């Protein structure tokens, strides 16, 4: 059963291994070992999925987004991000490009198959990114690329351009 269906029927029955789901008002981001906040089906907030294989970066970006008033969740791999996207269908995905299992472009393409309306922002600080993006463009996929490290104000400005 998909996460939305579980939430709609009985939110107390939601269990996702390794993911802590939170419902209610989000006054301050939780900095414990949880992986996510609950992204509610009827939320008026933009749902954002952050993908980065470096947990500190993923958690930090998630916390920045929570403080800015977005619903946010993070994944530590491309495969995990696609699985989460199939359950929550995020409005926006912010993904690192260079990751060990699936790169950010492969992840973005997989997420767009599951959630055609998802908008994608990629970020990277590595030179190898240009080759990956060129291959994606040749296949008809064009994604915006932000530099890494990214200043929170620049990240938020890029997100607001998408909304």
C-alpha positions as CSV (number, residue, x, y, z in Angstrom):
1,X,0.0,0.0,0.0
2,X,1.4,3.4,-0.9
3,X,2.2,5.9,1.8
4,X,-0.6,8.3,0.8
5,X,-3.1,5.4,1.0
6,X,-1.9,4.5,4.5
7,X,-2.0,8.1,5.6
8,X,-5.5,8.5,4.3
9,X,-6.8,5.3,5.9
10,X,-4.9,5.2,9.2
11,X,-1.8,7.3,9.8
12,X,-0.9,5.3,12.9
13,X,-0.3,2.2,10.7
14,X,2.5,3.9,8.7
15,X,5.8,2.2,9.1
16,X,8.8,2.7,6.8
17,X,12.0,1.0,7.9
18,X,14.7,3.5,8.8
19,X,12.3,6.5,8.4
20,X,10.6,8.4,11.2
21,X,7.4,9.9,10.1
22,X,6.2,13.0,11.9
23,X,2.7,14.6,11.7
24,X,1.6,17.9,13.0
25,X,3.1,21.4,13.0
26,X,6.8,21.7,12.3
27,X,8.0,24.5,14.6
28,X,11.7,23.5,14.6
29,X,13.4,20.8,12.5
30,X,14.2,17.6,14.3
31,X,18.0,17.1,14.2
32,X,17.9,13.6,15.7
33,X,18.6,10.6,13.7
34,X,15.3,10.6,11.8
35,X,15.4,10.6,8.0
36,X,12.3,12.7,7.2
37,X,9.3,14.7,8.2
38,X,5.9,13.5,7.2
39,X,4.8,15.0,4.0
40,X,1.0,15.1,4.3
41,X,-1.3,14.6,1.4
42,X,-3.4,17.7,2.0
43,X,-0.5,20.0,2.9
44,X,-0.5,23.4,1.2
45,X,3.3,23.5,1.5
46,X,5.6,22.5,-1.4
47,X,6.9,18.9,-0.8
48,X,10.6,18.7,-1.4
49,X,12.8,15.6,-1.6
50,X,16.5,16.2,-1.0
51,X,18.9,13.6,-2.4
52,X,22.6,13.4,-1.4
53,X,24.8,10.5,-0.4
54,X,26.5,12.7,2.2
55,X,24.1,12.6,5.2
56,X,25.3,15.9,6.7
57,X,24.5,17.7,3.4
58,X,21.1,16.0,3.0
59,X,20.1,16.7,6.6
60,X,21.3,20.3,6.5
61,X,19.4,21.1,3.3
62,X,16.3,19.4,4.7
63,X,16.6,21.6,7.9
64,X,17.1,24.7,5.8
65,X,13.9,23.9,3.8
66,X,11.9,23.1,6.9
67,X,12.9,26.5,8.4
68,X,11.8,28.2,5.2
69,X,8.4,26.7,5.5
70,X,8.5,23.7,3.1
71,X,7.7,20.1,3.8
72,X,11.0,18.2,3.4
73,X,12.3,14.7,3.4
74,X,15.7,13.4,2.4
75,X,17.2,10.3,0.8
76,X,20.8,9.1,0.9
77,X,20.8,7.3,-2.5
78,X,19.2,7.5,-5.9
79,X,17.4,4.2,-5.4
80,X,16.0,5.3,-2.0
81,X,14.9,8.6,-3.6
82,X,13.0,6.9,-6.3
83,X,11.2,4.6,-3.8
84,X,10.3,7.6,-1.6
85,X,9.1,9.6,-4.7
86,X,6.8,6.7,-5.7
87,X,5.2,7.0,-2.3
88,X,5.0,10.8,-1.7
89,X,5.3,12.3,-5.2
90,X,7.3,15.4,-4.3
91,X,6.7,18.8,-5.9
92,X,10.4,19.5,-6.1
93,X,13.5,17.3,-6.0
94,X,16.9,18.7,-5.2
95,X,19.6,16.1,-6.0
96,X,23.4,15.8,-5.9
97,X,24.6,14.6,-9.3
98,X,27.6,12.4,-8.3
99,X,26.4,9.5,-6.2
100,X,27.6,5.9,-5.9
101,X,24.5,3.9,-6.9
102,X,22.5,6.1,-9.4
103,X,23.8,9.5,-10.4
104,X,21.5,12.5,-9.9
105,X,20.4,12.5,-13.6
106,X,19.4,8.8,-13.5
107,X,17.6,9.5,-10.2
108,X,15.8,12.5,-11.6
109,X,14.7,10.6,-14.7
110,X,13.4,7.7,-12.5
111,X,11.5,10.2,-10.3
112,X,10.0,12.0,-13.3
113,X,8.7,8.7,-14.6
114,X,6.9,8.1,-11.2
115,X,5.9,11.7,-10.7
116,X,5.7,13.6,-14.1
117,X,4.9,16.9,-12.4
118,X,8.0,16.9,-10.2
119,X,10.4,19.7,-10.9
120,X,14.1,18.9,-10.6
121,X,17.1,20.9,-9.4
122,X,20.5,19.3,-9.5
123,X,23.6,20.4,-7.7
124,X,27.2,19.4,-7.9
125,X,30.7,20.6,-7.2
126,X,32.5,18.2,-9.5
127,X,33.7,18.6,-13.1
128,X,32.4,15.2,-14.1
129,X,28.9,16.6,-13.9
130,X,29.1,18.3,-17.3
131,X,29.5,15.0,-19.1
132,X,26.6,13.5,-17.3
133,X,24.4,16.5,-18.1
134,X,25.4,16.5,-21.8
135,X,24.4,12.8,-22.1
136,X,21.1,13.6,-20.5
137,X,20.4,16.5,-22.8
138,X,21.2,14.3,-25.8
139,X,18.4,12.0,-24.6
140,X,16.0,14.9,-24.2
141,X,16.4,15.6,-20.4
142,X,17.4,19.1,-19.4
143,X,17.9,19.9,-15.7
144,X,19.0,23.1,-14.0
145,X,22.3,22.7,-12.2
146,X,23.3,24.6,-9.1
147,X,26.9,24.8,-7.8
148,X,27.9,22.9,-4.7
149,X,28.3,24.1,-2.0
150,X,25.2,26.2,-2.3
151,X,24.4,29.1,-0.2
152,X,20.9,28.7,1.5
153,X,19.7,32.0,0.0
154,X,20.6,30.9,-3.5
155,X,18.9,27.5,-3.0
156,X,15.7,29.1,-1.7
157,X,15.7,31.6,-4.6
158,X,16.0,28.7,-7.1
159,X,13.2,26.9,-5.4
160,X,11.0,29.9,-5.4
161,X,11.5,30.3,-9.2
162,X,10.1,26.9,-9.6
163,X,7.0,27.5,-7.5
